[in-house]
Amino acid sequence: MNTKRQNYLNSVLTGFKGVVLFNEPMSQHTSFKIGGPAEALVFPENEAELSEIIRLARTKRVPLLMLGEGTNLLVRDGGIRGIVVSLSSKLAGDGFRNIVQIKEDAGGVYIYAGAGVSLPILLNYTVQKGLSGLEFAAGIPGSLGGAVIMNAGSYGKEIRDLLDSVRIVDRGGDIVELPAKGISLRYRSTHIPGIAVVGAVLRLQRGETERIRATIKEHLLRKKETQPVARPNAGSIFKNPEGMTAWKLIDSVGMRGASIGKAIVSERHTNFIINNGGAKARDVLSLIRLIGSRVERETGVTLELEVRIVGA
Ligand SMILES: Cc1cc2nc3c(=O)[nH]c(=O)nc-3n(C[C@H](O)[C@H](O)[C@H](O)COP(=O)(O)OP(=O)(O)OC[C@H]3O[C@@H](n4cnc5c(N)ncnc54)[C@H](O)[C@@H]3O)c2cc1C
């Protein structure tokens, strides 16, 4: 980014009190450890500031991308133009990482959590309070905001099963509470009529702490055995086609262990691509294209991406 562009973004962000990192390598903010620089990575202090950034980006026509913990993202090597907003980093205001019980009735126990709360921390909170419902999320990294947008799930359950309402910032920069019923939540995709998730209310049930712990332990063990959890990756690359599993299709066309540059199809889970040290986004993208075309040619199935590809 040249000085003129940085000065322009600086002027767009005039009055913004939170932290701004210019030219920030996204490889430091994604679980893949891949990605060129974001022109401006910003960490708002509160909802009012977040609303203001969204308004400014709109009026000044600067592209804006919401970032969670970057566990489902492939950022291209050329980086991201415009403003990237993070609510999950400690550099953003604590309010985005609040968890509070708001009510309890015959329907269950209602918890409000900020979009920046990390899913493992939220899961730990539910265990401490003896609340059941989120056990499926054991081993899913990322923030609650990302989990809502991806409708994250595992073992046949997903966020939509618990979601009571979502607090968002709409396109005009206003905060709006939306009942989950009014939102389109599909398999690994949620459409919100707005730009940012700032928090969500989840409906949980009172449960037995020991049973909750045991289920979580079982899930974590299974993930450890079946996923390359210790290597940089972005989770499942492709969605499972209806009635099929992507990893089996990929395996059936002989792609286990296939590599381009430093990007490798995991031996442990063929729907995961690993960054074997210094992989470029272009390596991963070439590997994704190769897998997709081979699966299509040999099985007739078109795989759809689960991982989100952003940047230039
Ligand atoms: C080892 C590993 C295992 C995984 N296992 C699973 C699994 O079992 N099941 C599963 O579903 N996923 C899994 N994932 C994928 C990933 O963890 C989930 O999709 C997660 O919910 C993404 O959250 P995030 O905060 O990292 O979002 P990011 O990757 O940062 O973003 C994902 C999308 O959400 C948007 N977004 C993020 N925060 C906000 C916000 N506050 N407002 C508006 N938009 C926002 C982003 O713009 C992007 O489009 C796995 C990933 C890894 C690395």
The ligand as a Tripos MOL2 file, in Angstrom:
@<TRIPOS>MOLECULE
LIG
   53    58     1     0     0
SMALL
NO_CHARGES

@<TRIPOS>ATOM
      1 C1         -8.8780  -27.5400   12.9270 C.3       1 LIG1
      2 C2        -10.2010  -26.9790   12.4820 C.ar      1 LIG1
      3 C3        -11.3620  -27.7130   12.6920 C.ar      1 LIG1
      4 C4        -12.5950  -27.2060   12.2810 C.ar      1 LIG1
      5 N1        -13.7110  -27.9700   12.5080 N.ar      1 LIG1
      6 C5        -14.9190  -27.4830   12.1610 C.ar      1 LIG1
      7 C6        -16.1070  -28.2380   12.4180 C.ar      1 LIG1
      8 O1        -16.0750  -29.3290   12.9640 O.2       1 LIG1
      9 N2        -17.2980  -27.6880   12.0470 N.ar      1 LIG1
     10 C7        -17.3810  -26.4660   11.4620 C.ar      1 LIG1
     11 O2        -18.4900  -26.0120   11.1600 O.2       1 LIG1
     12 N3        -16.2720  -25.7310   11.1920 N.ar      1 LIG1
     13 C8        -15.0580  -26.2100   11.5320 C.ar      1 LIG1
     14 N4        -13.9380  -25.4670   11.2690 N.ar      1 LIG1
     15 C9        -14.0390  -24.1900   10.5530 C.3       1 LIG1
     16 C10       -14.1430  -22.9380   11.4530 C.3       1 LIG1
     17 O3        -13.5870  -23.1940   12.7040 O.3       1 LIG1
     18 C11       -15.5860  -22.4830   11.6300 C.3       1 LIG1
     19 O4        -16.1660  -22.1680   10.3870 O.3       1 LIG1
     20 C12       -15.6700  -21.2440   12.5570 C.3       1 LIG1
     21 O5        -16.9990  -21.0700   12.9290 O.3       1 LIG1
     22 C13       -15.1390  -19.9680   11.9080 C.3       1 LIG1
     23 O6        -15.0630  -18.9670   12.9060 O.3       1 LIG1
     24 P1        -14.0040  -17.7740   12.8290 P.3       1 LIG1
     25 O7        -14.2580  -16.8690   13.9560 O.co2     1 LIG1
     26 O8        -12.6310  -18.3060   12.7130 O.co2     1 LIG1
     27 O9        -14.4600  -17.0810   11.4670 O.3       1 LIG1
     28 P2        -13.5400  -16.5450   10.2760 P.3       1 LIG1
     29 O10       -12.8230  -17.7020    9.6460 O.co2     1 LIG1
     30 O11       -12.7260  -15.4130   10.7270 O.co2     1 LIG1
     31 O12       -14.6720  -16.0270    9.2720 O.3       1 LIG1
     32 C14       -15.5820  -16.9160    8.6660 C.3       1 LIG1
     33 C15       -16.6650  -16.0860    7.9650 C.3       1 LIG1
     34 O13       -17.4360  -15.4100    8.9410 O.3       1 LIG1
     35 C16       -17.3950  -13.9940    8.7240 C.3       1 LIG1
     36 N5        -17.3960  -13.3760   10.0610 N.ar      1 LIG1
     37 C17       -16.6020  -13.6910   11.1220 C.ar      1 LIG1
     38 N6        -16.9460  -12.9620   12.1980 N.ar      1 LIG1
     39 C18       -17.9610  -12.1620   11.8140 C.ar      1 LIG1
     40 C19       -18.7620  -11.1690   12.4730 C.ar      1 LIG1
     41 N7        -18.5830  -10.8540   13.7500 N.pl3     1 LIG1
     42 N8        -19.7300  -10.5470   11.7550 N.ar      1 LIG1
     43 C20       -19.9440  -10.8460   10.4440 C.ar      1 LIG1
     44 N9        -19.2230  -11.7620    9.7710 N.ar      1 LIG1
     45 C21       -18.2630  -12.4150   10.4440 C.ar      1 LIG1
     46 C22       -16.1240  -13.7490    7.9330 C.3       1 LIG1
     47 O14       -16.2090  -12.5610    7.1530 O.3       1 LIG1
     48 C23       -16.0760  -15.0050    7.0730 C.3       1 LIG1
     49 O15       -16.9430  -14.8540    5.9480 O.3       1 LIG1
     50 C24       -12.6740  -25.9560   11.6540 C.ar      1 LIG1
     51 C25       -11.4990  -25.1990   11.4550 C.ar      1 LIG1
     52 C26       -10.2770  -25.7030   11.8640 C.ar      1 LIG1
     53 C27        -9.0420  -24.8760   11.6500 C.3       1 LIG1
@<TRIPOS>BOND
     1     1     2 1
     2     2     3 ar
     3     2    52 ar
     4     3     4 ar
     5     4     5 ar
     6     4    50 ar
     7     5     6 ar
     8     6     7 ar
     9     6    13 1
    10     7     8 2
    11     7     9 ar
    12     9    10 ar
    13    10    11 2
    14    10    12 ar
    15    12    13 ar
    16    13    14 ar
    17    14    15 1
    18    14    50 ar
    19    15    16 1
    20    16    17 1
    21    16    18 1
    22    18    19 1
    23    18    20 1
    24    20    21 1
    25    20    22 1
    26    22    23 1
    27    23    24 1
    28    24    25 2
    29    24    26 1
    30    24    27 1
    31    27    28 1
    32    28    29 2
    33    28    30 1
    34    28    31 1
    35    31    32 1
    36    32    33 1
    37    33    34 1
    38    33    48 1
    39    34    35 1
    40    35    36 1
    41    35    46 1
    42    36    37 ar
    43    36    45 ar
    44    37    38 ar
    45    38    39 ar
    46    39    40 ar
    47    39    45 ar
    48    40    41 1
    49    40    42 ar
    50    42    43 ar
    51    43    44 ar
    52    44    45 ar
    53    46    47 1
    54    46    48 1
    55    48    49 1
    56    50    51 ar
    57    51    52 ar
    58    52    53 1
@<TRIPOS>SUBSTRUCTURE
     1 LIG1         1 GROUP 0 **** ****
